[in-house]
Structure formats: C-alpha cells, structure tokens
Amino acid sequence: MIKINEVSFTYKSKKPVFNQLSVQFERGHIYGLLGKNGAGKSTLLRIATGLLRPTQGNANVEGTNCFLRSPALLQKMLYIPEEVYLPSLSFSQYEKIYGAFYPKFSAEQFRHYLLEFDVPANGKVNECSYGQQKKIFMSFALACNMDYLLMDEPTNGMDIPSKKQFRKVMAGYISNERLVIISSHQVRDLENLMDTIVIIDNSKILLYDTVDSLQNRLYFTKTDTLPAANLLYSEPVFGGHDVILLNDGGQHSALDTEKLFNAVLCEPEAFSKHFMQH
Amino acid sequence: MPFISLKNIFHLLKKQLLEQRRFYLLSLLGIFVTVVIFNMAFYYFVSEMDRNKYSFFCILVSNFGFIIASSLVAAASFYELHNPKSSITYLQLPVTFPERILSNIIIAFALMPILMLAVFYGTDWLFTTIYNTRNVPRFHNPRLVPGLYFAKMFSMADYTLLTLLLTSIYFAGSVFFKKLNWILTTVTAGLFITLLVCLNVLPAINGIVSVPFILALCNKVIANGLSRWDNQFEQSGYELLRIFRIFLWCLPALLTLAVYYRLKEKEV
C-alpha cells in the first residue's frame, strides 16, 4: 500500500502544490490519477516514489519512508516519467546493464513487451523516436515485474494503435499483488483500463471512487431538455444536452470518463456532497 | 540488504563505463596525442646536449597534465544528474548511496588515473625505446612550486595531494554545480596551467632556450615573491603549516562526505 500522510509540498518560491493532502492506494488496483495540467499529478507521483521530499508529512510504502530511497523499496517500485531517458546503448546492452539491478527482471518478458509494442529491437535505444523510447522504457519497467508501477502521462506521444496496445498490455499486467497508478490529463486514453478514479485539482482530491461504484451511482445520458431532478452536471451538445444524473432508479449506462472529469472540475461541491472523499 | 554490495558496485561501474565510453576513450586518446606531441617536440627540436634539462620540463608537463586530466575526468562523475530525465532513472536505481559514490570514486580516483599514468609512461617508454635514449639521465624529483606550501615533503607527496585536492573539488563540483562544473573546470584548469607554466616550466625553458624578456622578468618577480613567502612561513613556525597540511589531506574526505549528503537530499 502507498500511503500519503498529510503531505504539504511547495516548489521553491512558488505557491503550494499540496497542503495536508492524504490519500492511499491499495494493491490489486489500477488507479487513474486525473487532473488538469499543473494540478500536481506528477508531483504526487514523485513524492510517492521518493524523488521529491514533502515539506510536511510523509509518503510511505509498506511502512517505509519513500524519501529514504532504500534499495529494497526501489526494487519493487518504479516511476515512469513523462519524458524518459535512455542511454546510448544497444537493446541487449540496455537489457543486461539495467536489468542486472532488478532481481525480478526477465529478459524474455522485455523482448515480449517490445514485440507487443511493435518496437524493433535493433540499433541503439536512444536513437529511437520519442514514442518508441517511451515504449522501450515501459517494456523494461513491465519486465522488471514491479509491485508498484507509477506512470506519468504514459500515452503522451503514442499513436492510436499504440494506445490500444498499451491498454491491452496494462490490463494483462495487473494482479492482486500489484498496484498501478497512471496519471493523465487525456482521460479517454485510460477508459476501460482503470478500476479506480482519482481526480485531483487545486491541491485537493476531488473524487476518489471505483469505476463500478460510479457506474452504479451515476447515469450518463443525452436529453432534449434539462431534467429538474437528480441533475449533477450538464453540457450543451448538438441537439440537446449531455447530462450526468444521480442514478436512483437502477439504470445502467457506460461511464463517460471525460464527462465525469469535466463535471467534477466544474461542480466540485456537488460531487463532494454525494461522493465520499478518501 | 547490505550497506555496500560489491555486486551493485560492479553493475554501476559497468553501466558508467559503457555509457560514458566515448568520453573516457577520448580523454585517453587526448592524453596520448598530447604526450606524443611533447615527445616528438623533445626528440626533434632539442639537441642531444640539452636533453637532460629538457627531460625535467617533460616530467613537469606530464605530471601537471596528469593532474588536470584527472580533474577533468572527476568533473564527469555523476553525469546522470546533469538533466532531470536521467536523474530520475539514476536515482531510482536500487542501490545505496555509498555504492553510488564508491563506484564514482573508483573510476575518478583510481581506474582512470591508473589508465592515464599507463598512457603517459607507456608513450614515454615507447619513445625512449624508439630513439634509444632510455639511459639519458633525468631529474626525477622536480619540485612542484605551489605544493611547497602544502607539504614540506617529497615531490610525490606534493603531486598526490594536489591531484587529490583538485580531483575531489571537481568530483564534488559534479554534484553541486552540474553543468557549471565544466565551465568551472575549464576556467580553473586554464588558470592552473598558466600558473604552473609561469612558476615551473618557464624556469626550465629559461635554461635552454631564450624567452622574451618580459616573460623572464615576470618569472623572476614571481619566483622572488614566492621565495619571500616561503621564508615567512619558515619563520612563523612549522606548527601552523603542519595543521594546514593535515587539513588539506582531510579536505578530499570532507568533500566526499558533502557529496554523500547532497546526493541523499537530491530531488528531481
């Protein structure tokens, strides 16, 4: 479990990013960490991996303070940044040199994931395109069989087939022992992948709930006129309104992550009234 | 998990040597070319009679070259921290901080200096063999003038201390100053070379070739000034000098400790 305890964080000479933020992430889930640009998603992930030190509070994994960056913890936890660094090495050198640091690394799986992501394993890893470098790093991270995998905007720079491939690979990766947090501002990319949604804005967690729970409690539909009852959010579209209603009649609709994201950002108070925050 | 694992240090060394192979190879090649040029100049332009004196000059150049080259290599330590992307990868490697520092120390303070010395003296050996001048007597104890104030000992101690000091300063600079360290290295290395040329090489050349009058004058003024300073030191007692010397020998260790804390607190 990753536990963020009353964390406050401020970048030098800037306004605070977090003030007394507490949140926890459990194993066996894929969390979608959603928020606008600059909401603090990357900062939260970096605090959770010990790359940043909170000004107050602490982040710990299984009781170990993340900022200590103990090798035992780093063997189980990896953060994939938005822009990855790959050294000037061939694929086999990269696999041997970096894989040696991680006891659970499997060269076979690395090759398998490269194939899945359609990356030809020849030449030097740092000479591949931006999107491919990201896929190489992702393949490596997945082949390390980490218990905790934190991904920052993983789909940025990926083409549409790659995004589909990414969702497929990630769905196969999750197990009861693993925890994956994927941050993104492109919420559609994570649809049908995450099982818990965390929306963050203005240093606060605005929404923290499972997809199943949200599907049971919300009803997404399109109407000609705005309904008077149970309306949480509406947005005008061609020929009517897209609305989100409180679902009290047991109706079923597919969860529209983008609508939900917009709704939570526009009507944070309405959502906080109906949904318990963690 | 052990505090220092030899396996991890080996992996870090392998990683660093492979990733920075171009830099290390170019450094060694640069040293080789410089030594070759000096040796060729020595054998082609200096007459048989002056070789004794000129060998003094060659030894000085080799030693100063060694100090500067070691410092430059030390400045390349922790290259991963020079940009945020590579810092993230580096800081996430599951190794302890002493292991990270030790692997860099092995390269900057042991492996590369040994390879450089091998290049210096290997090239020298090659040339003396080719020109059959192995038996030409040399001045084996050239006195390094700034070192005189650091250690009233043999020249080897002066060289070792000076190398260790400069290397550790740039080693620490690689973590504290990041990209600025290269500028710092280049500027201070330039100043260092100028100082050494004025204080040591010019007097050596003065004996065998004519130098412009102004340079000779500068040389004389500096030499006189230093000699007076040295006398003052002698008079004020050795105790102060001894304490200062102990401090200088401890400085590399203190700088390494500073590197350790800086690395531990490093944020990306």
Interface residues (C-beta under 8 A of the other chain):
Chain A: R46 T49 L51 L52 R53 R69 S70 P71 A72 L73 L74 Q75 L78 Y79 P81 E83 V84 Y85 P87 S88 L89 Q93 I97 Y98 A100 F101 Y102
Chain B: M1 N8 H11 K14 K15 L18 E19 R22 N83 K85 S86 I88 T89 L91 Q92 L93 P94 V95 T96 F97 E265 E267 V268
